[in-house]
């Protein structure tokens, strides 16, 4: 999976999944280019359960480079989903 992320405007913030701002350019001078993300993952389905694991790498754009420090651009993750029928 691949994503290419941009801000709507230079005065906008970067938000987490709950809608809270996690990074902003105070003067609006940072680029609107957030970065690109590349993920690979595998899934296994057993009945109503779906299990998965993956690896992701975030390629920092100018906005993230200018407004944050020391982020880890690589991560591992696991997930599980249950489907009710």
PDB file of N, CA, C and O in Angstrom:
ATOM      1  N   UNK A   1       0.848  -1.158   0.000  1.00  0.00           N
ATOM      2  CA  UNK A   1       0.000   0.000   0.000  1.00  0.00           C
ATOM      3  C   UNK A   1       0.905   1.237   0.000  1.00  0.00           C
ATOM      4  O   UNK A   1       1.949   1.247   0.652  1.00  0.00           O
ATOM      5  N   UNK A   2       0.508   2.255  -0.718  1.00  0.00           N
ATOM      6  CA  UNK A   2       1.296   3.481  -0.849  1.00  0.00           C
ATOM      7  C   UNK A   2       0.398   4.682  -0.632  1.00  0.00           C
ATOM      8  O   UNK A   2      -0.721   4.724  -1.144  1.00  0.00           O
ATOM      9  N   UNK A   3       0.881   5.667   0.129  1.00  0.00           N
ATOM     10  CA  UNK A   3       0.161   6.935   0.275  1.00  0.00           C
ATOM     11  C   UNK A   3       1.130   8.087   0.051  1.00  0.00           C
ATOM     12  O   UNK A   3       2.325   7.968   0.320  1.00  0.00           O
ATOM     13  N   UNK A   4       0.609   9.194  -0.441  1.00  0.00           N
ATOM     14  CA  UNK A   4       1.365  10.427  -0.653  1.00  0.00           C
ATOM     15  C   UNK A   4       0.567  11.522   0.037  1.00  0.00           C
ATOM     16  O   UNK A   4      -0.514  11.880  -0.430  1.00  0.00           O
ATOM     17  N   UNK A   5       1.081  12.063   1.145  1.00  0.00           N
ATOM     18  CA  UNK A   5       0.305  12.957   2.004  1.00  0.00           C
ATOM     19  C   UNK A   5       0.744  14.410   1.907  1.00  0.00           C
ATOM     20  O   UNK A   5       1.934  14.724   1.920  1.00  0.00           O
ATOM     21  N   UNK A   6      -0.255  15.291   1.810  1.00  0.00           N
ATOM     22  CA  UNK A   6      -0.046  16.732   1.722  1.00  0.00           C
ATOM     23  C   UNK A   6      -1.010  17.419   2.675  1.00  0.00           C
ATOM     24  O   UNK A   6      -2.069  16.879   2.994  1.00  0.00           O
ATOM     25  N   UNK A   7      -0.642  18.615   3.131  1.00  0.00           N
ATOM     26  CA  UNK A   7      -1.565  19.449   3.906  1.00  0.00           C
ATOM     27  C   UNK A   7      -2.436  20.239   2.939  1.00  0.00           C
ATOM     28  O   UNK A   7      -2.059  20.472   1.791  1.00  0.00           O
ATOM     29  N   UNK A   8      -3.599  20.643   3.419  1.00  0.00           N
ATOM     30  CA  UNK A   8      -4.503  21.442   2.599  1.00  0.00           C
ATOM     31  C   UNK A   8      -3.927  22.841   2.351  1.00  0.00           C
ATOM     32  O   UNK A   8      -4.062  23.389   1.257  1.00  0.00           O
ATOM     33  N   UNK A   9      -3.287  23.408   3.370  1.00  0.00           N
ATOM     34  CA  UNK A   9      -2.659  24.724   3.222  1.00  0.00           C
ATOM     35  C   UNK A   9      -1.447  24.804   4.146  1.00  0.00           C
ATOM     36  O   UNK A   9      -1.308  23.984   5.054  1.00  0.00           O
ATOM     37  N   UNK A  10      -0.582  25.766   3.928  1.00  0.00           N
ATOM     38  CA  UNK A  10       0.642  25.911   4.729  1.00  0.00           C
ATOM     39  C   UNK A  10       0.344  26.261   6.180  1.00  0.00           C
ATOM     40  O   UNK A  10       1.186  26.027   7.047  1.00  0.00           O
ATOM     41  N   UNK A  11      -0.822  26.811   6.466  1.00  0.00           N
ATOM     42  CA  UNK A  11      -1.170  27.153   7.849  1.00  0.00           C
ATOM     43  C   UNK A  11      -1.952  26.035   8.541  1.00  0.00           C
ATOM     44  O   UNK A  11      -2.371  26.197   9.687  1.00  0.00           O
ATOM     45  N   UNK A  12      -2.152  24.919   7.868  1.00  0.00           N
ATOM     46  CA  UNK A  12      -2.859  23.772   8.447  1.00  0.00           C
ATOM     47  C   UNK A  12      -1.933  22.990   9.367  1.00  0.00           C
ATOM     48  O   UNK A  12      -0.719  23.193   9.349  1.00  0.00           O
ATOM     49  N   UNK A  13      -2.503  22.093  10.176  1.00  0.00           N
ATOM     50  CA  UNK A  13      -1.737  21.225  11.076  1.00  0.00           C
ATOM     51  C   UNK A  13      -1.787  19.795  10.573  1.00  0.00           C
ATOM     52  O   UNK A  13      -2.575  19.454   9.691  1.00  0.00           O
ATOM     53  N   UNK A  14      -0.940  18.975  11.144  1.00  0.00           N
ATOM     54  CA  UNK A  14      -0.974  17.535  10.911  1.00  0.00           C
ATOM     55  C   UNK A  14      -1.736  16.934  12.085  1.00  0.00           C
ATOM     56  O   UNK A  14      -1.424  17.238  13.237  1.00  0.00           O
ATOM     57  N   UNK A  15      -2.735  16.082  11.816  1.00  0.00           N
ATOM     58  CA  UNK A  15      -3.623  15.568  12.849  1.00  0.00           C
ATOM     59  C   UNK A  15      -3.465  14.066  13.018  1.00  0.00           C
ATOM     60  O   UNK A  15      -3.133  13.355  12.069  1.00  0.00           O
ATOM     61  N   UNK A  16      -3.709  13.585  14.243  1.00  0.00           N
ATOM     62  CA  UNK A  16      -3.710  12.140  14.480  1.00  0.00           C
ATOM     63  C   UNK A  16      -5.104  11.593  14.175  1.00  0.00           C
ATOM     64  O   UNK A  16      -5.991  12.342  13.767  1.00  0.00           O
ATOM     65  N   UNK A  17      -5.294  10.303  14.371  1.00  0.00           N
ATOM     66  CA  UNK A  17      -6.560   9.662  13.994  1.00  0.00           C
ATOM     67  C   UNK A  17      -7.747  10.120  14.837  1.00  0.00           C
ATOM     68  O   UNK A  17      -8.892   9.937  14.423  1.00  0.00           O
ATOM     69  N   UNK A  18      -7.507  10.710  16.006  1.00  0.00           N
ATOM     70  CA  UNK A  18      -8.619  11.202  16.833  1.00  0.00           C
ATOM     71  C   UNK A  18      -8.923  12.676  16.569  1.00  0.00           C
ATOM     72  O   UNK A  18      -9.820  13.245  17.191  1.00  0.00           O
ATOM     73  N   UNK A  19      -8.179  13.296  15.650  1.00  0.00           N
ATOM     74  CA  UNK A  19      -8.463  14.671  15.262  1.00  0.00           C
ATOM     75  C   UNK A  19      -7.680  15.732  16.008  1.00  0.00           C
ATOM     76  O   UNK A  19      -7.927  16.922  15.808  1.00  0.00           O
ATOM     77  N   UNK A  20      -6.744  15.344  16.860  1.00  0.00           N
ATOM     78  CA  UNK A  20      -5.916  16.309  17.596  1.00  0.00           C
ATOM     79  C   UNK A  20      -4.691  16.681  16.766  1.00  0.00           C
ATOM     80  O   UNK A  20      -4.078  15.826  16.127  1.00  0.00           O
ATOM     81  N   UNK A  21      -4.345  17.964  16.783  1.00  0.00           N
ATOM     82  CA  UNK A  21      -3.166  18.430  16.046  1.00  0.00           C
ATOM     83  C   UNK A  21      -1.902  17.890  16.714  1.00  0.00           C
ATOM     84  O   UNK A  21      -1.744  18.000  17.929  1.00  0.00           O
ATOM     85  N   UNK A  22      -1.008  17.311  15.923  1.00  0.00           N
ATOM     86  CA  UNK A  22       0.240  16.776  16.475  1.00  0.00           C
ATOM     87  C   UNK A  22       1.457  17.557  15.986  1.00  0.00           C
ATOM     88  O   UNK A  22       2.543  17.422  16.551  1.00  0.00           O
ATOM     89  N   UNK A  23       1.293  18.366  14.952  1.00  0.00           N
ATOM     90  CA  UNK A  23       2.400  19.156  14.442  1.00  0.00           C
ATOM     91  C   UNK A  23       1.834  20.314  13.624  1.00  0.00           C
ATOM     92  O   UNK A  23       0.855  20.155  12.894  1.00  0.00           O
ATOM     93  N   UNK A  24       2.466  21.481  13.757  1.00  0.00           N
ATOM     94  CA  UNK A  24       2.013  22.651  13.008  1.00  0.00           C
ATOM     95  C   UNK A  24       3.202  23.566  12.741  1.00  0.00           C
ATOM     96  O   UNK A  24       4.178  23.579  13.491  1.00  0.00           O
ATOM     97  N   UNK A  25       3.100  24.322  11.671  1.00  0.00           N
ATOM     98  CA  UNK A  25       4.083  25.355  11.366  1.00  0.00           C
ATOM     99  C   UNK A  25       3.517  26.660  11.912  1.00  0.00           C
ATOM    100  O   UNK A  25       2.543  27.184  11.372  1.00  0.00           O
ATOM    101  N   UNK A  26       4.114  27.189  12.975  1.00  0.00           N
ATOM    102  CA  UNK A  26       3.574  28.376  13.648  1.00  0.00           C
ATOM    103  C   UNK A  26       3.415  29.566  12.707  1.00  0.00           C
ATOM    104  O   UNK A  26       2.438  30.309  12.805  1.00  0.00           O
ATOM    105  N   UNK A  27       4.362  29.749  11.803  1.00  0.00           N
ATOM    106  CA  UNK A  27       4.311  30.882  10.867  1.00  0.00           C
ATOM    107  C   UNK A  27       3.682  30.521   9.531  1.00  0.00           C
ATOM    108  O   UNK A  27       3.479  31.396   8.689  1.00  0.00           O
ATOM    109  N   UNK A  28       3.369  29.240   9.321  1.00  0.00           N
ATOM    110  CA  UNK A  28       2.848  28.812   8.035  1.00  0.00           C
ATOM    111  C   UNK A  28       3.904  28.807   6.951  1.00  0.00           C
ATOM    112  O   UNK A  28       3.577  28.901   5.768  1.00  0.00           O
ATOM    113  N   UNK A  29       5.182  28.697   7.340  1.00  0.00           N
ATOM    114  CA  UNK A  29       6.268  28.756   6.360  1.00  0.00           C
ATOM    115  C   UNK A  29       6.797  27.390   5.953  1.00  0.00           C
ATOM    116  O   UNK A  29       7.584  27.283   5.013  1.00  0.00           O
ATOM    117  N   UNK A  30       6.369  26.342   6.657  1.00  0.00           N
ATOM    118  CA  UNK A  30       6.805  24.989   6.281  1.00  0.00           C
ATOM    119  C   UNK A  30       6.052  24.562   5.023  1.00  0.00           C
ATOM    120  O   UNK A  30       4.970  25.074   4.734  1.00  0.00           O
ATOM    121  N   UNK A  31       6.605  23.666   4.315  1.00  0.00           N
ATOM    122  CA  UNK A  31       5.996  23.136   3.097  1.00  0.00           C
ATOM    123  C   UNK A  31       4.678  22.428   3.422  1.00  0.00           C
ATOM    124  O   UNK A  31       4.436  22.077   4.577  1.00  0.00           O
ATOM    125  N   UNK A  32       3.842  22.219   2.438  1.00  0.00           N
ATOM    126  CA  UNK A  32       2.613  21.442   2.624  1.00  0.00           C
ATOM    127  C   UNK A  32       2.838  19.961   2.352  1.00  0.00           C
ATOM    128  O   UNK A  32       1.915  19.161   2.502  1.00  0.00           O
ATOM    129  N   UNK A  33       4.030  19.590   1.961  1.00  0.00           N
ATOM    130  CA  UNK A  33       4.372  18.194   1.655  1.00  0.00           C
ATOM    131  C   UNK A  33       4.665  17.438   2.946  1.00  0.00           C
ATOM    132  O   UNK A  33       5.709  17.654   3.560  1.00  0.00           O
ATOM    133  N   UNK A  34       3.749  16.543   3.374  1.00  0.00           N
ATOM    134  CA  UNK A  34       3.913  15.778   4.605  1.00  0.00           C
ATOM    135  C   UNK A  34       4.880  14.626   4.379  1.00  0.00           C
ATOM    136  O   UNK A  34       5.833  14.468   5.141  1.00  0.00           O
ATOM    137  N   UNK A  35       4.658  13.829   3.360  1.00  0.00           N
ATOM    138  CA  UNK A  35       5.552  12.719   3.068  1.00  0.00           C
ATOM    139  C   UNK A  35       4.843  11.582   2.369  1.00  0.00           C
ATOM    140  O   UNK A  35       3.676  11.695   1.992  1.00  0.00           O
ATOM    141  N   UNK A  36       5.556  10.488   2.201  1.00  0.00           N
ATOM    142  CA  UNK A  36       5.033   9.311   1.527  1.00  0.00           C
ATOM    143  C   UNK A  36       5.207   8.106   2.448  1.00  0.00           C
ATOM    144  O   UNK A  36       6.161   8.034   3.223  1.00  0.00           O
ATOM    145  N   UNK A  37       4.282   7.173   2.352  1.00  0.00           N
ATOM    146  CA  UNK A  37       4.340   5.973   3.181  1.00  0.00           C
ATOM    147  C   UNK A  37       4.184   4.737   2.315  1.00  0.00           C
ATOM    148  O   UNK A  37       3.346   4.690   1.414  1.00  0.00           O
ATOM    149  N   UNK A  38       4.999   3.745   2.601  1.00  0.00           N
ATOM    150  CA  UNK A  38       4.946   2.479   1.897  1.00  0.00           C
ATOM    151  C   UNK A  38       4.773   1.373   2.930  1.00  0.00           C
ATOM    152  O   UNK A  38       5.592   1.243   3.840  1.00  0.00           O
ATOM    153  N   UNK A  39       3.719   0.579   2.798  1.00  0.00           N
ATOM    154  CA  UNK A  39       3.417  -0.505   3.729  1.00  0.00           C
ATOM    155  C   UNK A  39       3.323  -1.817   2.964  1.00  0.00           C
ATOM    156  O   UNK A  39       2.839  -1.865   1.833  1.00  0.00           O
ATOM    157  N   UNK A  40       3.792  -2.873   3.604  1.00  0.00           N
ATOM    158  CA  UNK A  40       3.533  -4.212   3.082  1.00  0.00           C
ATOM    159  C   UNK A  40       2.983  -5.027   4.245  1.00  0.00           C
ATOM    160  O   UNK A  40       3.453  -4.904   5.376  1.00  0.00           O
ATOM    161  N   UNK A  41       1.992  -5.855   3.963  1.00  0.00           N
ATOM    162  CA  UNK A  41       1.377  -6.626   5.030  1.00  0.00           C
ATOM    163  C   UNK A  41       0.850  -7.945   4.490  1.00  0.00           C
ATOM    164  O   UNK A  41       0.640  -8.103   3.288  1.00  0.00           O
ATOM    165  N   UNK A  42       0.639  -8.887   5.400  1.00  0.00           N
ATOM    166  CA  UNK A  42       0.065 -10.184   5.065  1.00  0.00           C
ATOM    167  C   UNK A  42      -1.145 -10.403   5.962  1.00  0.00           C
ATOM    168  O   UNK A  42      -1.202  -9.902   7.085  1.00  0.00           O
ATOM    169  N   UNK A  43      -2.112 -11.163   5.447  1.00  0.00           N
ATOM    170  CA  UNK A  43      -3.303 -11.481   6.231  1.00  0.00           C
ATOM    171  C   UNK A  43      -3.578 -12.976   6.158  1.00  0.00           C
ATOM    172  O   UNK A  43      -3.191 -13.656   5.208  1.00  0.00           O
ATOM    173  N   UNK A  44      -4.254 -13.463   7.180  1.00  0.00           N
ATOM    174  CA  UNK A  44      -4.666 -14.862   7.246  1.00  0.00           C
ATOM    175  C   UNK A  44      -6.089 -14.887   7.783  1.00  0.00           C
ATOM    176  O   UNK A  44      -6.362 -14.329   8.845  1.00  0.00           O
ATOM    177  N   UNK A  45      -6.994 -15.530   7.059  1.00  0.00           N
ATOM    178  CA  UNK A  45      -8.389 -15.608   7.481  1.00  0.00           C
ATOM    179  C   UNK A  45      -8.688 -17.016   7.982  1.00  0.00           C
ATOM    180  O   UNK A  45      -8.379 -18.010   7.326  1.00  0.00           O
ATOM    181  N   UNK A  46      -9.302 -17.071   9.171  1.00  0.00           N
ATOM    182  CA  UNK A  46      -9.706 -18.342   9.777  1.00  0.00           C
ATOM    183  C   UNK A  46     -11.125 -18.140  10.317  1.00  0.00           C
ATOM    184  O   UNK A  46     -11.321 -17.523  11.364  1.00  0.00           O
ATOM    185  N   UNK A  47     -12.094 -18.664   9.596  1.00  0.00           N
ATOM    186  CA  UNK A  47     -13.495 -18.463   9.984  1.00  0.00           C
ATOM    187  C   UNK A  47     -13.851 -16.989   9.926  1.00  0.00           C
ATOM    188  O   UNK A  47     -13.647 -16.331   8.906  1.00  0.00           O
ATOM    189  N   UNK A  48     -14.386 -16.473  11.031  1.00  0.00           N
ATOM    190  CA  UNK A  48     -14.775 -15.060  11.092  1.00  0.00           C
ATOM    191  C   UNK A  48     -13.614 -14.164  11.528  1.00  0.00           C
ATOM    192  O   UNK A  48     -13.786 -12.950  11.643  1.00  0.00           O
ATOM    193  N   UNK A  49     -12.438 -14.742  11.772  1.00  0.00           N
ATOM    194  CA  UNK A  49     -11.270 -13.978  12.214  1.00  0.00           C
ATOM    195  C   UNK A  49     -10.353 -13.658  11.044  1.00  0.00           C
ATOM    196  O   UNK A  49     -10.150 -14.477  10.149  1.00  0.00           O
ATOM    197  N   UNK A  50      -9.813 -12.468  11.071  1.00  0.00           N
ATOM    198  CA  UNK A  50      -8.786 -12.059  10.115  1.00  0.00           C
ATOM    199  C   UNK A  50      -7.584 -11.594  10.934  1.00  0.00           C
ATOM    200  O   UNK A  50      -7.711 -10.699  11.770  1.00  0.00           O
ATOM    201  N   UNK A  51      -6.435 -12.192  10.701  1.00  0.00           N
ATOM    202  CA  UNK A  51      -5.207 -11.831  11.395  1.00  0.00           C
ATOM    203  C   UNK A  51      -4.240 -11.236  10.381  1.00  0.00           C
ATOM    204  O   UNK A  51      -4.239 -11.624   9.213  1.00  0.00           O
ATOM    205  N   UNK A  52      -3.424 -10.300  10.827  1.00  0.00           N
ATOM    206  CA  UNK A  52      -2.464  -9.713   9.905  1.00  0.00           C
ATOM    207  C   UNK A  52      -1.267  -9.111  10.614  1.00  0.00           C
ATOM    208  O   UNK A  52      -1.296  -8.858  11.818  1.00  0.00           O
ATOM    209  N   UNK A  53      -0.225  -8.889   9.852  1.00  0.00           N
ATOM    210  CA  UNK A  53       0.985  -8.236  10.333  1.00  0.00           C
ATOM    211  C   UNK A  53       1.606  -7.486   9.167  1.00  0.00           C
ATOM    212  O   UNK A  53       1.440  -7.862   8.007  1.00  0.00           O
ATOM    213  N   UNK A  54       2.323  -6.420   9.493  1.00  0.00           N
ATOM    214  CA  UNK A  54       2.923  -5.648   8.415  1.00  0.00           C
ATOM    215  C   UNK A  54       4.118  -4.828   8.859  1.00  0.00           C
ATOM    216  O   UNK A  54       4.464  -4.757  10.038  1.00  0.00           O
ATOM    217  N   UNK A  55       4.726  -4.220   7.871  1.00  0.00           N
ATOM    218  CA  UNK A  55       5.874  -3.336   8.061  1.00  0.00           C
ATOM    219  C   UNK A  55       5.623  -2.084   7.246  1.00  0.00           C
ATOM    220  O   UNK A  55       5.201  -2.162   6.093  1.00  0.00           O
ATOM    221  N   UNK A  56       5.880  -0.928   7.841  1.00  0.00           N
ATOM    222  CA  UNK A  56       5.696   0.332   7.135  1.00  0.00           C
ATOM    223  C   UNK A  56       6.929   1.205   7.226  1.00  0.00           C
ATOM    224  O   UNK A  56       7.694   1.133   8.187  1.00  0.00           O
ATOM    225  N   UNK A  57       7.106   2.024   6.215  1.00  0.00           N
ATOM    226  CA  UNK A  57       8.190   3.014   6.217  1.00  0.00           C
ATOM    227  C   UNK A  57       7.608   4.341   5.750  1.00  0.00           C
ATOM    228  O   UNK A  57       6.952   4.419   4.711  1.00  0.00           O
ATOM    229  N   UNK A  58       7.863   5.391   6.544  1.00  0.00           N
ATOM    230  CA  UNK A  58       7.399   6.734   6.215  1.00  0.00           C
ATOM    231  C   UNK A  58       8.591   7.550   5.719  1.00  0.00           C
ATOM    232  O   UNK A  58       9.584   7.707   6.429  1.00  0.00           O
ATOM    233  N   UNK A  59       8.485   8.060   4.507  1.00  0.00           N
ATOM    234  CA  UNK A  59       9.514   8.914   3.917  1.00  0.00           C
ATOM    235  C   UNK A  59       9.118  10.358   4.217  1.00  0.00           C
ATOM    236  O   UNK A  59       8.174  10.881   3.624  1.00  0.00           O
ATOM    237  N   UNK A  60       9.837  11.002   5.137  1.00  0.00           N
ATOM    238  CA  UNK A  60       9.472  12.334   5.600  1.00  0.00           C
ATOM    239  C   UNK A  60       9.511  13.366   4.477  1.00  0.00           C
ATOM    240  O   UNK A  60      10.451  13.411   3.684  1.00  0.00           O
ATOM    241  N   UNK A  61       8.477  14.185   4.428  1.00  0.00           N
ATOM    242  CA  UNK A  61       8.443  15.316   3.517  1.00  0.00           C
ATOM    243  C   UNK A  61       8.975  16.559   4.221  1.00  0.00           C
ATOM    244  O   UNK A  61       9.376  16.490   5.382  1.00  0.00           O
ATOM    245  N   UNK A  62       8.980  17.677   3.536  1.00  0.00           N
ATOM    246  CA  UNK A  62       9.532  18.915   4.088  1.00  0.00           C
ATOM    247  C   UNK A  62       8.795  19.367   5.338  1.00  0.00           C
ATOM    248  O   UNK A  62       9.428  19.846   6.279  1.00  0.00           O
ATOM    249  N   UNK A  63       7.462  19.227   5.373  1.00  0.00           N
ATOM    250  CA  UNK A  63       6.695  19.672   6.536  1.00  0.00           C
ATOM    251  C   UNK A  63       7.114  18.923   7.792  1.00  0.00           C
ATOM    252  O   UNK A  63       7.379  19.546   8.820  1.00  0.00           O
ATOM    253  N   UNK A  64       7.177  17.599   7.727  1.00  0.00           N
ATOM    254  CA  UNK A  64       7.545  16.783   8.890  1.00  0.00           C
ATOM    255  C   UNK A  64       8.993  17.057   9.292  1.00  0.00           C
ATOM    256  O   UNK A  64       9.294  17.151  10.482  1.00  0.00           O
ATOM    257  N   UNK A  65       9.880  17.186   8.325  1.00  0.00           N
ATOM    258  CA  UNK A  65      11.284  17.467   8.619  1.00  0.00           C
ATOM    259  C   UNK A  65      11.433  18.798   9.351  1.00  0.00           C
ATOM    260  O   UNK A  65      12.246  18.906  10.269  1.00  0.00           O
ATOM    261  N   UNK A  66      10.664  19.807   8.963  1.00  0.00           N
ATOM    262  CA  UNK A  66      10.793  21.142   9.553  1.00  0.00           C
ATOM    263  C   UNK A  66      10.058  21.294  10.880  1.00  0.00           C
ATOM    264  O   UNK A  66      10.435  22.151  11.680  1.00  0.00           O
ATOM    265  N   UNK A  67       9.029  20.499  11.142  1.00  0.00           N
ATOM    266  CA  UNK A  67       8.196  20.735  12.332  1.00  0.00           C
ATOM    267  C   UNK A  67       8.311  19.675  13.421  1.00  0.00           C
ATOM    268  O   UNK A  67       7.769  19.863  14.510  1.00  0.00           O
ATOM    269  N   UNK A  68       8.990  18.584  13.165  1.00  0.00           N
ATOM    270  CA  UNK A  68       9.131  17.540  14.188  1.00  0.00           C
ATOM    271  C   UNK A  68      10.588  17.140  14.314  1.00  0.00           C
ATOM    272  O   UNK A  68      11.398  17.379  13.419  1.00  0.00           O
ATOM    273  N   UNK A  69      10.902  16.530  15.438  1.00  0.00           N
ATOM    274  CA  UNK A  69      12.255  16.038  15.652  1.00  0.00           C
ATOM    275  C   UNK A  69      12.201  14.568  16.021  1.00  0.00           C
ATOM    276  O   UNK A  69      11.273  14.118  16.694  1.00  0.00           O
ATOM    277  N   UNK A  70      13.191  13.834  15.581  1.00  0.00           N
ATOM    278  CA  UNK A  70      13.430  12.464  16.048  1.00  0.00           C
ATOM    279  C   UNK A  70      12.241  11.518  15.907  1.00  0.00           C
ATOM    280  O   UNK A  70      11.975  10.739  16.822  1.00  0.00           O
ATOM    281  N   UNK A  71      11.524  11.563  14.792  1.00  0.00           N
ATOM    282  CA  UNK A  71      10.468  10.569  14.600  1.00  0.00           C
ATOM    283  C   UNK A  71      11.087   9.309  14.007  1.00  0.00           C
ATOM    284  O   UNK A  71      12.079   9.373  13.281  1.00  0.00           O
ATOM    285  N   UNK A  72      10.496   8.177  14.321  1.00  0.00           N
ATOM    286  CA  UNK A  72      10.957   6.906  13.772  1.00  0.00           C
ATOM    287  C   UNK A  72      10.123   6.601  12.536  1.00  0.00           C
ATOM    288  O   UNK A  72       8.922   6.361  12.662  1.00  0.00           O
ATOM    289  N   UNK A  73      10.708   6.600  11.360  1.00  0.00           N
ATOM    290  CA  UNK A  73       9.916   6.415  10.144  1.00  0.00           C
ATOM    291  C   UNK A  73       9.604   4.966   9.795  1.00  0.00           C
ATOM    292  O   UNK A  73       8.940   4.714   8.789  1.00  0.00           O
ATOM    293  N   UNK A  74      10.068   3.994  10.603  1.00  0.00           N
ATOM    294  CA  UNK A  74       9.795   2.582  10.319  1.00  0.00           C
ATOM    295  C   UNK A  74       9.035   1.967  11.488  1.00  0.00           C
ATOM    296  O   UNK A  74       9.296   2.287  12.647  1.00  0.00           O
ATOM    297  N   UNK A  75       8.102   1.091  11.175  1.00  0.00           N
ATOM    298  CA  UNK A  75       7.320   0.477  12.240  1.00  0.00           C
ATOM    299  C   UNK A  75       6.765  -0.873  11.805  1.00  0.00           C
ATOM    300  O   UNK A  75       6.506  -1.116  10.626  1.00  0.00           O
ATOM    301  N   UNK A  76       6.594  -1.735  12.792  1.00  0.00           N
ATOM    302  CA  UNK A  76       5.944  -3.035  12.621  1.00  0.00           C
ATOM    303  C   UNK A  76       4.578  -2.967  13.281  1.00  0.00           C
ATOM    304  O   UNK A  76       4.399  -2.246  14.263  1.00  0.00           O
ATOM    305  N   UNK A  77       3.614  -3.706  12.755  1.00  0.00           N
ATOM    306  CA  UNK A  77       2.300  -3.722  13.382  1.00  0.00           C
ATOM    307  C   UNK A  77       1.625  -5.073  13.168  1.00  0.00           C
ATOM    308  O   UNK A  77       1.935  -5.801  12.226  1.00  0.00           O
ATOM    309  N   UNK A  78       0.699  -5.387  14.063  1.00  0.00           N
ATOM    310  CA  UNK A  78      -0.138  -6.577  13.962  1.00  0.00           C
ATOM    311  C   UNK A  78      -1.588  -6.133  14.141  1.00  0.00           C
ATOM    312  O   UNK A  78      -1.865  -5.125  14.791  1.00  0.00           O
ATOM    313  N   UNK A  79      -2.494  -6.888  13.562  1.00  0.00           N
ATOM    314  CA  UNK A  79      -3.909  -6.550  13.730  1.00  0.00           C
ATOM    315  C   UNK A  79      -4.750  -7.816  13.684  1.00  0.00           C
ATOM    316  O   UNK A  79      -4.334  -8.862  13.184  1.00  0.00           O
ATOM    317  N   UNK A  80      -5.958  -7.672  14.232  1.00  0.00           N
ATOM    318  CA  UNK A  80      -6.929  -8.763  14.254  1.00  0.00           C
ATOM    319  C   UNK A  80      -8.311  -8.160  14.068  1.00  0.00           C
ATOM    320  O   UNK A  80      -8.608  -7.089  14.598  1.00  0.00           O
ATOM    321  N   UNK A  81      -9.146  -8.847  13.318  1.00  0.00           N
ATOM    322  CA  UNK A  81     -10.510  -8.377  13.050  1.00  0.00           C
ATOM    323  C   UNK A  81     -11.455  -9.565  13.168  1.00  0.00           C
ATOM    324  O   UNK A  81     -11.133 -10.679  12.755  1.00  0.00           O
ATOM    325  N   UNK A  82     -12.614  -9.309  13.733  1.00  0.00           N
ATOM    326  CA  UNK A  82     -13.637 -10.340  13.833  1.00  0.00           C
ATOM    327  C   UNK A  82     -14.887  -9.826  13.116  1.00  0.00           C
ATOM    328  O   UNK A  82     -15.309  -8.692  13.347  1.00  0.00           O
ATOM    329  N   UNK A  83     -15.469 -10.632  12.268  1.00  0.00           N
ATOM    330  CA  UNK A  83     -16.657 -10.234  11.520  1.00  0.00           C
ATOM    331  C   UNK A  83     -17.876 -10.983  12.049  1.00  0.00           C
ATOM    332  O   UNK A  83     -17.914 -12.213  12.068  1.00  0.00           O
ATOM    333  N   UNK A  84     -18.881 -10.199  12.482  1.00  0.00           N
ATOM    334  CA  UNK A  84     -20.139 -10.789  12.925  1.00  0.00           C
ATOM    335  C   UNK A  84     -21.015 -11.050  11.716  1.00  0.00           C
ATOM    336  O   UNK A  84     -21.109 -10.219  10.812  1.00  0.00           O
ATOM    337  N   UNK A  85     -21.651 -12.200  11.704  1.00  0.00           N
ATOM    338  CA  UNK A  85     -22.515 -12.536  10.563  1.00  0.00           C
ATOM    339  C   UNK A  85     -23.959 -12.492  10.961  1.00  0.00           C
ATOM    340  O   UNK A  85     -24.835 -12.747  10.135  1.00  0.00           O
TER     341      UNK A  85
END
